Amino acid sequence: MKKKIILLFMAIVISQQLYAAGNLSKLKTNKYINIVQTFADTLLSVATDHYGPINTSMWASVIDLNNMSVPIRGIAPTKGVRESDRALGGSNYYHDVMTMKVMDVLSDITGDDKYTKAVDAYSTDFLKLSQHPETGLLGWGEHLYYHFYRDTVTTSESKLYDIRYTFGFPHEFLAWTPPWYRLWNADAASTQKAIEGVMWHFQGPDTKTYLFNRHASWNKAQYQNVVMPWIKHTVLFSYSFAYLYQKTGDELWKKRAQEIALLYWNNRDYTTNLVFNCFYHATEQDAGKLPDIGSTGMYAYWMYKTAVELDDDKMKGIAKTLMTSYDKYGFNESENYYYNELNLDGTPPEGAHQANAWKIGYGSSSLFAYGRAATYLASQNEGDEFLEIAIKCEKEVPGSPLPDNFTAFNLGEAIGFYMDLYDLTKDKYYQTEAKKYADMGIEHMYKKGLFARETDDDVYEAKLGTGDLVLGILRLGMAESGMKKEFAKFDFSY
């Protein structure tokens, strides 16, 4: 019996070695996978924190490609990006959520666990050093990051000396799925505290009407008296609460997840089922008062992801209705394009124009956000109508000329969208389109083993979607190499 067990173990080991060897032979012949692996190796060699008194395993968010250094200042923002939202001289974990997926895949297909070990070390240090002991909130997101040279959570230099009483250390989520599973594996107790800390965004411990401020104070345990609840944050919060319910079984978090997700749905136009984007904005009174294609897509996308965590069919139905309602009213049949925004009654507002595929900074809503929400629902076997929506979005892409100074995120969204369509249909046209954008990225952004943030630039900046671009290129290389089993293992959604 013991001999049989030993033989079986040896067979498994040999099988794994052959599997890895087979993959390695594919890696050596596919340029896209080679480039991605070089990127990962370069990032791990130059981006970790060896600055200041405390060295960490976190990755720099901004790197000067001229000398591969991590600058503190002197790097201008790109078009549409606020200086105050960047991570100069340090690390914003949220910027790297897609890059971490790249590392997971690389360890799997190469058999080298150094990539996943690097992610694990990053996650551990991030939780240990960026979590505020009172609020539980993490130093990440739209405005905060960990500064390598000062060894502390901070915000941009331009805001450090802001004398307005309203300004503090604002905690705010970004529009990538919060990687709670990864942080939970690093430290479950700290991650639970971080999700519980999201409650500081609300007006009180009972959430009252579920109105909230998208900003909370990272360093002050206080509830909010400002109402600024953008639509995407409702479902990023609800997804977070749903994840905590899955881990703890506490029904309170299920209730909160369900109710906060429905904040905008319950205030929809009950005839059209269209939703607007923001109840109130302190400085822009008209901001967010109309439904737009990108926000509708994001709301539906994280609504559905929350529903999966809760096994909530009603919420899944709402996510689907959000998508089909915008398709019904927002598609211009005579011109074959989607409007960028609508009135709540389903009519196009004065000056409405074609939805733009290429979102630059805080520019117009992205067609890709709606299209990728549609491909995600189609991948969950929710009906042919979602694939049809995605195909309609794809046919509109040529009507949105790519900007001269396109960003890594622009190409990453495009490649991700086309690879989603390829996965669903196996139509080689979509793979060819993905390849076109991947080659653009390699030609105009690939420098010294890393990718610049935009066209012909000399700065790596993770906020500009480098992880989306590299993951898209990796997916393309895997498809070209016939790695079907590997595809099935990973979630390539954002």
C-alpha positions in Angstrom: 0.0 0.0 0.0 2.8 2.4 0.9 4.6 1.6 -2.3 1.4 2.4 -4.3 1.1 5.8 -2.5 4.7 6.6 -3.3 4.2 5.7 -7.0 1.0 7.7 -7.1 2.8 10.7 -5.6 5.7 10.4 -8.1 3.2 10.2 -11.0 1.5 13.4 -9.8 4.9 15.2 -9.5 6.0 14.0 -13.0 2.6 15.0 -14.4 3.0 18.5 -12.9 6.5 18.8 -14.3 5.4 17.8 -17.8 2.5 20.3 -17.5 4.9 23.0 -16.5 7.4 22.0 -19.2 4.7 22.1 -21.8 3.7 25.6 -20.7 7.2 26.8 -20.6 7.8 25.8 -24.2 4.7 27.8 -25.1 6.0 30.8 -23.2 9.3 30.8 -25.1 7.5 31.0 -28.4 4.8 33.5 -27.7 5.9 37.1 -27.7 3.0 38.4 -25.7 3.6 36.1 -22.8 7.3 36.8 -23.0 6.7 40.5 -22.8 4.4 40.1 -19.8 6.8 37.9 -17.9 9.6 40.5 -18.6 7.3 43.2 -17.3 6.6 41.2 -14.1 10.3 40.5 -13.5 11.2 44.1 -14.1 8.5 45.4 -11.8 9.6 43.1 -9.0 13.2 44.1 -9.5 12.8 47.9 -9.5 9.4 48.8 -7.9 9.7 47.4 -4.3 10.2 49.9 -1.5 13.9 50.2 -0.5 13.5 53.9 0.4 13.2 55.5 3.8 13.9 53.8 7.2 11.4 51.0 6.6 11.8 48.7 3.6 8.6 47.0 2.4 7.4 44.6 -0.3 4.9 47.2 -1.7 5.2 48.2 -5.4 5.8 51.8 -6.4 2.8 53.4 -8.3 5.0 55.8 -10.2 8.4 55.0 -11.8 10.6 57.3 -13.9 11.6 55.1 -16.8 14.7 57.3 -17.6 16.5 56.0 -14.5 14.1 53.5 -13.0 13.7 55.5 -9.8 10.7 56.3 -7.6 10.3 60.1 -7.7 8.7 62.2 -5.0 7.8 65.1 -7.2 8.4 66.6 -10.6 6.2 64.2 -12.6 3.3 66.1 -14.1 -0.1 64.4 -14.3 -1.6 63.3 -17.6 -4.6 64.9 -19.2 -7.7 64.6 -17.0 -6.0 63.3 -13.9 -5.9 65.5 -10.8 -2.5 66.0 -9.2 -4.2 65.2 -5.8 -5.2 61.6 -6.9 -1.7 60.2 -7.6 0.8 58.2 -5.6 4.1 60.0 -6.2 6.9 58.5 -4.0 4.9 55.6 -2.8 2.4 52.8 -3.4 -1.4 52.7 -3.9 -2.4 49.0 -3.5 -5.7 49.7 -5.3 -3.8 50.7 -8.4 -2.3 47.2 -8.6 -5.4 45.0 -8.4 -5.2 43.9 -12.0 -1.4 43.6 -12.0 -1.8 41.2 -9.1 -4.0 39.0 -11.3 -1.2 39.0 -13.9 1.2 37.6 -11.2 -1.3 34.9 -10.2 -1.5 33.7 -13.8 2.2 33.8 -14.4 3.0 31.7 -11.3 0.4 29.1 -12.6 1.7 28.9 -16.2 5.4 29.1 -15.4 5.4 27.0 -12.2 7.4 29.8 -10.5 5.8 30.9 -7.3 7.9 34.0 -6.9 5.1 36.0 -8.5 2.4 35.0 -6.1 4.8 35.2 -3.2 5.5 38.8 -4.2 1.8 39.6 -4.1 1.4 37.9 -0.8 4.2 39.9 0.7 2.8 43.1 -0.8 -0.6 42.4 0.7 0.8 41.6 4.2 2.8 44.8 4.4 0.0 46.9 3.0 -2.4 45.7 5.7 0.2 46.0 8.4 1.3 49.5 7.5 -1.6 51.3 5.9 -4.6 50.4 8.2 -5.6 53.1 10.7 -6.0 51.5 14.1 -9.2 53.4 15.0 -11.2 53.5 11.8 -9.9 50.3 10.3 -9.8 52.1 6.9 -6.9 51.4 4.5 -4.6 53.9 3.0 -5.5 53.3 -0.7 -8.0 54.4 -3.3 -8.7 57.7 -5.0 -6.7 60.0 -2.7 -4.5 58.0 -0.2 -1.4 56.0 -0.5 1.6 54.8 1.5 4.7 57.0 1.1 8.0 55.2 0.8 10.2 58.0 2.0 8.1 59.1 4.9 6.9 55.6 5.8 3.3 56.7 6.4 -0.1 56.9 4.8 -0.4 60.2 3.1 -2.1 62.2 0.4 -0.6 64.3 -2.4 1.8 67.1 -1.5 -0.6 69.6 -3.0 -3.2 68.6 -0.4 -1.0 68.2 2.7 -1.0 71.9 3.3 -4.6 72.5 2.3 -6.1 74.7 5.0 -9.8 74.1 4.2 -11.6 72.6 7.2 -13.3 70.2 4.9 -10.1 68.5 3.9 -8.6 65.6 5.7 -7.3 62.2 4.7 -10.2 61.1 2.5 -10.9 57.4 2.1 -12.6 56.6 -1.3 -12.9 53.5 -3.4 -11.7 53.3 -7.0 -13.6 51.6 -9.7 -12.0 48.2 -9.6 -13.5 45.3 -7.6 -12.0 45.6 -4.1 -9.6 42.6 -3.7 -11.0 41.5 -0.3 -10.3 37.8 -1.0 -6.6 38.5 -1.4 -6.4 40.7 1.8 -8.5 38.2 3.7 -5.9 35.5 2.9 -3.2 37.8 4.2 -4.9 38.7 7.5 -8.6 37.9 8.0 -9.1 40.0 11.2 -7.6 43.1 9.7 -9.6 42.7 6.5 -12.8 42.3 8.5 -12.0 45.5 10.3 -11.3 47.3 7.0 -14.7 46.3 5.6 -16.5 47.2 8.9 -14.7 50.6 8.6 -16.7 51.3 5.4 -19.5 52.2 7.7 -17.7 55.5 8.5 -18.9 56.7 5.1 -22.5 56.8 6.4 -24.4 59.2 8.6 -24.5 56.9 11.6 -24.0 53.3 12.7 -27.5 52.3 11.5 -26.9 53.9 8.1 -30.4 55.6 8.4 -31.5 56.2 4.8 -28.4 54.7 3.3 -27.3 58.1 2.1 -23.6 58.5 2.5 -20.5 60.5 1.6 -18.2 58.9 -0.9 -15.4 60.3 1.3 -14.7 59.1 4.8 -11.9 60.3 7.1 -9.2 57.6 7.1 -7.8 59.0 10.4 -10.9 60.1 12.2 -13.5 57.7 13.7 -16.5 59.9 12.8 -19.7 59.5 10.8 -20.5 61.9 7.9 -22.8 64.9 7.8 -22.2 65.5 4.1 -24.3 63.7 1.5 -22.4 62.8 -1.8 -23.4 59.2 -2.7 -22.2 58.5 -6.2 -23.8 55.5 -7.8 -20.7 53.3 -8.2 -19.8 53.6 -4.5 -23.2 52.1 -3.5 -22.4 48.8 -5.2 -18.7 48.8 -4.3 -19.9 49.1 -0.7 -22.6 46.5 -1.1 -20.1 44.1 -2.7 -17.8 44.6 0.3 -20.6 44.0 2.8 -21.7 40.9 0.9 -18.1 39.5 1.0 -18.1 40.0 4.7 -21.4 38.2 5.1 -20.0 35.3 3.1 -17.1 35.1 5.5 -18.9 35.7 8.8 -22.4 34.5 8.3 -23.6 37.7 10.1 -27.1 38.5 8.6 -26.5 42.2 9.4 -24.0 42.5 6.6 -26.3 40.7 4.2 -29.1 43.2 5.0 -26.7 46.1 4.6 -25.4 44.7 1.3 -28.9 44.3 -0.1 -30.2 47.7 1.0 -27.3 49.9 0.0 -27.2 48.3 -3.4 -30.8 49.3 -4.0 -30.3 53.0 -3.1 -30.4 54.2 -6.7 -32.7 51.5 -8.0 -35.4 52.5 -5.5 -35.1 56.0 -6.8 -35.3 55.1 -10.5 -37.9 56.2 -13.0 -40.4 53.4 -12.5 -41.6 53.6 -16.1 -38.2 53.3 -17.8 -36.1 51.7 -15.0 -33.3 54.2 -15.7 -31.2 55.5 -12.8 -29.3 58.7 -12.4 -25.8 58.9 -10.8 -25.6 61.2 -7.8 -28.3 62.6 -5.4 -26.2 65.6 -4.5 -22.8 67.2 -5.2 -21.5 70.0 -3.0 -19.8 72.0 -5.8 -21.6 70.9 -9.0 -25.3 71.1 -8.4 -26.2 69.4 -11.8 -23.5 66.6 -11.6 -24.9 63.1 -11.9 -28.5 64.0 -12.5 -28.9 62.0 -15.7 -28.4 58.3 -16.5 -25.2 57.7 -18.5 -24.0 54.6 -20.2 -20.8 54.1 -18.2 -22.3 54.5 -14.8 -25.3 52.2 -15.7 -22.8 49.6 -16.7 -20.8 49.8 -13.5 -23.9 49.8 -11.3 -25.2 46.7 -13.1 -21.8 45.0 -13.0 -21.2 45.3 -9.2 -24.9 44.8 -8.5 -24.6 41.4 -10.2 -21.3 40.6 -8.4 -22.9 41.4 -5.1 -25.9 39.2 -6.0 -23.5 36.3 -6.7 -22.0 36.7 -3.2 -25.5 36.7 -1.7 -27.0 34.2 -4.0 -29.8 36.7 -4.6 -31.8 36.1 -7.7 -33.8 39.3 -7.3 -30.7 41.4 -7.3 -29.4 39.6 -10.4 -32.7 40.4 -12.1 -32.3 44.1 -11.2 -28.8 44.1 -12.7 -30.1 42.6 -15.9 -33.0 45.1 -16.1 -30.6 48.0 -15.7 -28.6 46.8 -18.7 -31.6 46.1 -20.9 -33.4 49.4 -20.0 -30.4 51.4 -21.2 -30.3 49.4 -24.3 -34.0 49.9 -25.0 -33.9 53.7 -24.6 -30.3 54.6 -25.2 -29.6 53.0 -28.6 -30.2 55.2 -31.6 -31.6 52.7 -34.1 -31.3 55.1 -37.1 -27.6 55.9 -36.4 -26.6 52.6 -34.8 -25.0 54.0 -31.7 -25.7 54.4 -28.0 -26.2 57.9 -26.5 -23.7 58.9 -23.8 -26.6 59.9 -21.5 -30.4 60.1 -21.3 -33.1 61.8 -19.5 -34.8 59.7 -16.9 -37.9 59.4 -19.2 -35.7 57.7 -21.8 -35.4 60.6 -24.2 -32.0 62.0 -25.2 -31.2 65.3 -23.6 -30.4 68.4 -25.6 -26.9 68.0 -26.9 -26.7 64.3 -26.3 -24.1 62.6 -28.5 -22.6 59.2 -29.3 -21.1 57.3 -26.4 -17.3 57.5 -26.4 -15.2 54.3 -26.1 -12.1 56.1 -24.9 -12.4 57.6 -21.4 -9.6 60.0 -20.6 -9.3 60.9 -16.9 -12.6 62.3 -15.7 -13.8 62.7 -19.3 -16.9 61.3 -21.0 -18.4 58.0 -20.0 -16.8 54.9 -21.5 -18.8 52.7 -23.8 -16.5 49.9 -22.7 -17.8 50.0 -19.1 -21.3 49.1 -20.5 -19.9 46.7 -23.0 -17.9 44.7 -20.5 -20.8 44.6 -18.1 -22.7 43.0 -20.9 -20.0 40.4 -21.7 -19.8 39.6 -17.9 -23.6 38.9 -17.8 -23.3 36.9 -21.0 -20.5 34.9 -19.4 -22.8 34.0 -16.5 -25.3 32.5 -18.9 -27.8 35.3 -18.3 -29.1 35.4 -21.9 -28.3 36.1 -25.5 -29.5 39.7 -25.2 -26.3 40.6 -23.3 -24.1 39.2 -26.0 -26.1 41.2 -28.5 -25.7 44.4 -26.4 -21.9 43.8 -26.3 -21.8 43.2 -30.1 -23.7 46.5 -30.6 -21.1 48.2 -28.5 -18.3 46.7 -30.5 -19.7 47.9 -33.8 -19.7 51.4 -32.3 -16.0 51.4 -31.4 -14.7 52.5 -34.8 -16.9 55.6 -34.5 -14.9 56.7 -31.5 -11.4 57.7 -32.8 -8.6 56.7 -30.5 -7.0 59.8 -29.0 -3.5 60.7 -30.0 -2.3 60.4 -26.4 -4.1 57.2 -25.4 -3.5 55.7 -22.0 -2.6 52.2 -20.8 -6.2 51.9 -19.5 -7.7 52.8 -22.9 -5.9 49.9 -24.5 -6.4 47.6 -21.5 -10.2 48.2 -21.6 -10.2 47.6 -25.4 -8.2 44.3 -25.2 -10.2 43.1 -22.3 -13.5 43.8 -24.1 -12.4 42.1 -27.3 -11.0 39.1 -25.4 -14.3 38.8 -23.5 -16.1 38.7 -26.9 -13.6 36.1 -28.2 -14.1 33.9 -25.1 -17.8 34.0 -25.6 -17.9 33.5 -29.4 -14.6 32.1 -30.5 -14.8 34.5 -33.4 -11.2 35.1 -34.6 -12.2 38.7 -35.6 -12.3 39.7 -31.9 -8.9 38.1 -31.2 -7.5 40.0 -34.2 -8.9 43.3 -32.8 -7.4 42.6 -29.4 -4.0 41.9 -31.1 -4.2 45.3 -32.8 -4.5 47.1 -29.5 -1.9 45.0 -27.8 0.6 45.7 -30.6 -0.2 49.4 -30.2 0.7 49.2 -26.5 3.9 47.4 -27.2 4.9 49.8 -29.9 4.1 53.0 -28.1 4.4 52.2 -24.4 6.7 49.2 -23.8 10.0 50.6 -22.4 12.8 49.1 -20.4 10.7 46.1 -19.5 7.8 48.2 -18.2 4.9 50.0 -19.8 4.6 53.8 -19.8 1.3 55.3 -18.7 0.4 56.8 -22.1 1.7 57.2 -25.7 5.4 57.7 -26.1 5.8 58.7 -22.5 8.7 57.9 -20.1 6.7 57.4 -16.9 5.2 54.2 -15.5 2.1 55.1 -13.5 -0.1 52.3 -12.2 -3.2 54.5 -11.8 -3.4 54.8 -15.6 -4.4 51.2 -16.0 -1.1 49.5 -16.6 -2.4 46.3 -15.0 -5.5 46.2 -17.3 -3.2 46.5 -20.3 -0.7 43.9 -19.2 -3.5 41.4 -18.2 -5.1 42.0 -21.6 -1.8 41.2 -23.4 -1.4 38.1 -21.2 -4.9 36.9 -22.1 -4.1 37.3 -25.8 -0.9 35.4 -25.4 -2.6 32.5 -23.6 -5.3 32.3 -26.2 -2.7 32.2 -29.0 -0.9 29.4 -27.1 -4.1 27.3 -26.6 -4.1 27.5 -22.8 -7.8 26.6 -22.4 -7.4 25.0 -18.9 -5.6 28.0 -17.6 -8.3 30.3 -18.8 -10.9 28.4 -16.8 -8.9 28.9 -13.6 -8.9 32.7 -13.5 -11.3 35.6 -13.3 -10.2 38.2 -15.8 -12.9 40.7 -15.0 -12.1 44.0 -13.3 
